Amino acid sequence: MSLSFYVPVVILLEKEYRQFLPILMLYTMIRKLYLAISLALCLVVAPQTLYAQKGKSKTAVCKLNETQKEKQLFAYGFYKTYMNSLIYSQLSDLYMVIAKKFVSPSVMKKSVDMDADVLIDAQDCVEENIRTLKVVPLNNDWLCVSFLWSSPYKNVGTKRTVVYIKVKEQGKSFVIEDATTKKPDLRK
């Protein structure tokens, strides 16, 4: 923990510095606002990052039509926001709000049954997951979401986590209908 986190605690303990309490509260509100705005920007910045991913790709999975591009952008923005809300405690309620809106009840039930989040194939999330996030369309409905996961242990290497999600249109938006770690049969 950095020194900046210890300073507010010291200020609150000393009576002559209680006048700084409103400033501390303002600082906390600004920080939460900054995190919320940065999450919203994830949805705006997603297209630029996806085009950068396309340039790095060695093989083309399929030629994308407009709907596939929209699904890819949706999935990328969803995962960025979802993962950020899992990492930062100030946004702890956000992941449930967006999951209820954009994830089908059957996928939510899978998470409860497995005692782990099927959308990330884990119980928690770290910043490295977001930095290495990639979303690649496989066919009209299925997308491959992947990210790196490093272990704090020296004898355990970095692994790429892969989750396959099925995205369908629902009204003017999309919903994640299925999530699995097993590669789906794309011929269906």
Summary of the structure (lengths in Angstrom):
residues: 188
radius of gyration: 19.7
end to end distance: 50.4
largest distance: 71.0
contacts: 478
relative contact order: 0.11
helix: 54%
strand: 19%
